[in-house]
């Protein structure tokens, strides 16, 4: 089945020990699924987990309030320096918190 676009409005970003940055918010449109990808500041990220009411789920419907765990997509060895910089940022203990924090009160489109 082909994934369609979903829009996720980030209400806040939390630092979770052992996980990193976890954006929380509301699915504004579409169905948000594990494995969907988004481009943030030119960097490609993927949803690795979705949680609703402390339960892991595989997809979230329009109107659901959820938290999402994210990861940076692996790039080939010819990837540009921005991608490797982003990988380094998301591998740190803050899990990209500062990068995601500037997206609070904004929507991200996942495909």
Backbone bond lengths (Angstrom), bond angles and torsions (degrees), N, CA, C in turn:
res aa  C-N    CA-C-N  psi(-1)  N-CA   C-N-CA  omega(-1)  CA-C   N-CA-C  phi
1 X - - - 1.450 - - 1.531 109.01 -
2 X 1.298 116.31 134.76 1.458 121.83 -178.65 1.530 110.42 -81.47
3 X 1.354 116.23 132.16 1.464 120.42 177.30 1.515 109.68 -74.51
4 X 1.326 115.68 135.74 1.452 121.00 174.13 1.519 108.32 -101.95
5 X 1.311 116.30 170.95 1.458 121.29 -176.87 1.531 111.54 -70.84
6 X 1.329 115.05 144.54 1.461 122.32 172.75 1.524 107.52 -132.72
7 X 1.319 116.48 145.57 1.457 121.37 178.26 1.526 108.58 -111.61
8 X 1.350 115.66 128.34 1.461 122.99 -177.47 1.522 108.85 -119.35
9 X 1.339 117.05 121.37 1.463 122.55 179.11 1.524 108.26 -93.89
10 X 1.328 117.12 117.59 1.463 121.72 -179.01 1.525 109.48 -81.85
11 X 1.335 116.29 118.61 1.456 121.69 177.66 1.523 111.65 -90.58
12 X 1.330 116.56 -32.02 1.467 120.83 178.16 1.523 108.31 -165.38
13 X 1.320 115.69 167.82 1.460 122.16 176.39 1.524 107.21 -130.35
14 X 1.320 115.91 130.12 1.467 121.44 -178.88 1.518 110.36 -114.40
15 X 1.336 115.14 150.88 1.461 121.43 171.71 1.518 107.29 -95.76
16 X 1.327 115.91 121.57 1.457 121.32 179.11 1.529 107.64 -116.33
17 X 1.321 116.40 121.25 1.458 121.13 -179.30 1.526 110.22 -57.40
18 X 1.316 115.63 130.63 1.455 121.41 178.97 1.515 114.17 85.39
19 X 1.335 117.16 -11.74 1.460 120.81 -179.60 1.520 111.08 -117.28
20 X 1.321 116.89 -43.29 1.459 121.55 -177.93 1.510 110.63 108.20
21 X 1.319 116.34 -146.78 1.463 121.34 -178.80 1.516 109.92 -79.42
22 X 1.330 115.55 133.29 1.464 121.37 178.04 1.525 108.28 -126.27
23 X 1.343 117.08 106.07 1.458 119.20 175.13 1.528 109.47 -72.79
24 X 1.320 116.77 137.50 1.460 121.89 176.06 1.518 108.32 -122.25
25 X 1.315 115.62 145.92 1.445 118.88 -179.67 1.504 111.96 175.70
26 X 1.324 114.63 -156.53 1.453 121.80 -172.58 1.524 110.44 -121.66
27 X 1.318 115.48 136.90 1.461 120.83 173.71 1.529 106.27 -75.06
28 X 1.330 116.56 113.25 1.463 120.93 -177.37 1.524 113.00 -82.01
29 X 1.329 115.90 -34.92 1.462 119.77 179.75 1.516 109.27 -156.33
30 X 1.327 115.48 152.38 1.447 120.83 177.87 1.521 112.53 79.35
31 X 1.320 115.17 -169.11 1.461 122.90 177.71 1.527 107.50 -118.52
32 X 1.323 116.15 121.26 1.469 122.49 -179.99 1.519 107.21 -87.34
33 X 1.334 117.27 124.37 1.467 122.17 -176.84 1.523 111.47 -123.89
34 X 1.327 115.18 149.82 1.459 120.92 171.34 1.528 106.87 -58.42
35 X 1.329 116.41 135.49 1.458 121.47 -179.90 1.514 114.16 98.39
36 X 1.343 117.74 -13.10 1.467 119.64 178.15 1.527 109.43 -69.35
37 X 1.313 115.85 154.37 1.466 121.53 -174.87 1.523 110.72 -121.92
38 X 1.341 114.44 155.27 1.467 121.13 176.60 1.517 108.96 -144.42
39 X 1.304 114.88 159.08 1.453 122.04 176.86 1.525 107.73 -109.39
40 X 1.329 116.36 117.74 1.463 121.46 177.63 1.520 107.59 -118.77
41 X 1.314 115.38 117.77 1.472 121.67 -178.04 1.523 111.86 50.16
42 X 1.324 117.00 39.34 1.458 121.25 177.99 1.514 114.11 80.71
43 X 1.331 117.27 6.89 1.458 121.42 179.17 1.519 109.79 -112.26
44 X 1.324 117.19 136.49 1.450 122.23 -176.60 1.529 110.80 -89.89
45 X 1.337 116.70 124.83 1.462 121.48 177.55 1.526 109.29 -121.21
46 X 1.331 115.86 161.31 1.466 121.70 179.46 1.521 109.39 -132.27
47 X 1.323 116.81 144.07 1.462 121.22 175.84 1.517 107.88 -78.43
48 X 1.337 116.72 120.76 1.465 119.32 177.69 1.525 112.11 -101.01
49 X 1.340 118.52 -26.77 1.462 121.47 175.66 1.519 109.58 -146.48
50 X 1.315 115.38 153.26 1.467 122.78 172.61 1.521 106.26 -131.14
51 X 1.344 116.78 132.98 1.453 120.83 177.63 1.513 110.69 -126.07
52 X 1.337 114.28 138.37 1.462 121.87 176.91 1.524 106.86 -134.86
53 X 1.320 117.10 121.69 1.468 122.20 -178.09 1.529 111.47 53.96
54 X 1.327 116.54 44.56 1.469 124.14 177.42 1.525 113.81 64.99
55 X 1.321 117.83 18.22 1.460 122.88 176.97 1.521 108.73 -119.07
56 X 1.347 116.50 131.49 1.459 118.89 175.72 1.522 109.47 -73.18
57 X 1.338 114.98 134.70 1.455 121.62 177.53 1.525 108.76 -129.88
58 X 1.323 117.58 161.13 1.462 121.43 -179.18 1.517 112.87 -91.24
59 X 1.349 116.73 -21.30 1.452 119.73 178.10 1.515 109.94 -153.06
60 X 1.335 114.71 153.55 1.466 121.90 179.04 1.520 108.04 -124.98
61 X 1.314 115.64 138.47 1.457 122.82 -177.67 1.535 111.22 -90.21
62 X 1.318 116.18 163.58 1.461 121.66 173.85 1.527 109.04 -52.80
63 X 1.336 115.78 130.52 1.458 121.42 179.74 1.517 113.86 96.61
64 X 1.336 118.86 -15.52 1.462 121.71 179.65 1.524 111.30 -72.46
65 X 1.335 115.68 138.45 1.459 122.00 171.74 1.528 107.15 -97.39
66 X 1.334 116.62 122.13 1.456 121.11 -173.77 1.528 111.32 -141.74
67 X 1.311 115.46 166.58 1.455 123.66 168.60 1.509 107.27 -113.48
68 X 1.334 117.22 142.95 1.466 119.67 -179.74 1.524 110.91 -124.60
69 X 1.316 115.08 135.44 1.456 122.03 171.19 1.515 107.24 -91.90
70 X 1.309 117.27 136.35 1.463 120.85 -175.61 1.512 111.08 -126.14
71 X 1.329 115.37 160.27 1.461 121.52 173.43 1.517 108.57 -143.36
72 X 1.312 115.45 158.66 1.458 121.35 176.38 1.522 108.02 -85.99
73 X 1.305 116.46 133.58 1.458 121.73 179.34 1.526 108.64 -68.08
74 X 1.313 117.22 136.32 1.466 121.36 175.91 1.517 109.02 -65.16
75 X 1.311 115.51 138.14 1.456 121.60 179.41 1.516 109.18 -114.79
76 X 1.309 117.09 160.45 1.460 120.93 178.37 1.527 109.71 -68.40
77 X 1.306 116.43 168.77 1.464 120.46 -178.88 1.521 111.94 -63.85
78 X 1.330 117.50 -15.93 1.463 120.07 178.82 1.527 111.80 -90.16
79 X 1.328 116.87 10.95 1.469 120.05 -179.33 1.524 110.08 -61.07
80 X 1.329 114.97 150.36 1.463 118.52 -179.08 1.530 111.51 -74.82
81 X 1.305 117.03 169.13 1.458 122.09 -175.95 1.519 112.17 -65.23
82 X 1.331 118.34 -31.03 1.461 120.08 179.51 1.516 111.49 -61.61
83 X 1.328 117.82 -39.50 1.460 121.08 179.99 1.519 109.98 -66.93
84 X 1.334 117.82 -43.92 1.461 118.92 179.61 1.527 110.66 -66.80
85 X 1.328 118.27 -34.09 1.460 121.12 175.72 1.523 109.55 -63.39
86 X 1.332 116.64 -44.25 1.459 121.47 -179.90 1.533 110.49 -63.54
87 X 1.329 116.81 -41.16 1.463 120.51 177.15 1.525 110.06 -58.85
88 X 1.316 116.09 -42.78 1.456 120.38 -179.45 1.525 110.59 -64.29
89 X 1.320 117.33 -43.03 1.463 121.76 179.20 1.525 110.13 -61.50
90 X 1.336 117.25 -46.54 1.457 120.29 -177.63 1.522 112.31 -75.00
91 X 1.318 118.60 -11.27 1.463 121.12 176.62 1.519 111.45 -89.77
92 X 1.321 118.05 -9.16 1.458 121.03 -178.68 1.516 110.19 -76.47
93 X 1.304 116.31 171.28 1.461 121.17 -176.22 1.528 112.62 -62.82
94 X 1.337 118.19 -26.58 1.466 118.02 -179.81 1.524 112.03 -83.20
95 X 1.326 117.89 -6.53 1.459 121.19 174.45 1.511 114.60 60.22
96 X 1.321 118.39 28.17 1.458 121.24 178.83 1.515 113.81 84.38
97 X 1.307 116.64 18.33 1.464 122.61 -177.08 1.528 111.92 -51.94
98 X 1.325 117.20 -50.04 1.467 120.51 -176.25 1.528 112.29 -64.37
99 X 1.327 116.86 -36.35 1.462 120.38 178.87 1.523 110.10 -66.31
100 X 1.334 116.60 -47.08 1.464 120.72 -177.76 1.517 112.62 -71.87
101 X 1.322 117.35 -29.53 1.466 121.04 -176.44 1.526 111.33 -58.12
102 X 1.331 117.89 -31.98 1.465 118.82 -179.57 1.525 112.63 -73.33
103 X 1.342 117.16 -6.95 1.465 121.32 176.77 1.527 112.96 -95.90
104 X 1.330 117.58 3.12 1.461 120.26 176.44 1.523 108.51 -61.05
105 X 1.310 115.27 136.84 1.467 124.48 -177.69 1.527 112.20 69.41
106 X 1.336 115.52 23.69 1.465 121.19 175.71 1.517 108.64 -131.38
107 X 1.310 116.16 160.82 1.457 121.60 179.96 1.520 110.61 -102.55
108 X 1.330 114.96 147.56 1.456 122.09 175.32 1.521 106.71 -121.59
109 X 1.335 117.02 136.91 1.452 121.29 177.27 1.522 109.77 -97.49
110 X 1.329 116.25 125.26 1.455 122.51 177.44 1.521 108.50 -106.91
111 X 1.330 116.00 141.32 1.467 122.29 177.16 1.510 109.47 -117.30
